[in-house]
């Protein structure tokens, strides 16, 4: 079939553009759609790593966006059926939570930022070896292009180790209390992490924490019941991995104010 000069020139231009595009792909070492995923990443830490069997506990998930794109979708799923999720504490997102875990939408984690979410759950009455929670993030609000998080995501159902004797903490007490919240504060001799174990008995069952390591500690407890006695114990770990636990303490939440007339 005869092709005129214009047709031949057009074909040569198309071929030249194709060769340039292939050379660019080879130089970059990735396909164009792969480059978008290379900037996604996350790291997560779950605390505490051991929860007692047959109790109600709270796990905190500290999720860091290590990529260069904002995160717009989060999914947290239980490792086994021995964990039954029954509540969530989060801010700035819309959650869909059931016994299997939660999916968070309508929010954002900027690159380099860390977002914390707490899941309340019941554990099975039998002990269970360590297993990992599934943490998936996505840059798109519909969950497309999701990726798995790295980090410490394993938890164990078992008896926590016996606490060592108190070491360096002092001034433990309430700095603020309301019908459904309380703030526990204390100081330590050396910079350390901040944990408060609390519950209706001295077996506790729930834990709250604040990020970082310091000598001045303040942890807020939320979701409390008015006019209720709570037990609590403070704990932490310093840079040498020396742990300390306080003795048992108690407080009573005040009654809810009467409704306005």
Buried (B, 14 or more C-beta within 10 A) or exposed (E): EEEEEEEEEEEEEEEEEEEEEEEEEEEEEEEEEEEEBEEBBBBBBBBBBBBBBEBBBBBBBBBBBBBEBEBBBBBBBBBEEBBBBEEBBBEEBEBEBEEBBBBBBEBBBEBEEBBBBBBBBBBBEEBBEEBEBBBBBBBEEEBEBBBEBEBBBEBBBBEBEEBEEBBBBEEBEEEEBBBBEBBBBBEBEBBBBBBBBBBBEEEBBBBBBBEEBBBEBBBEBEEBEEEBEBBBBBBBBBEEEEBBBBEEBEBEBEEEEEEEE
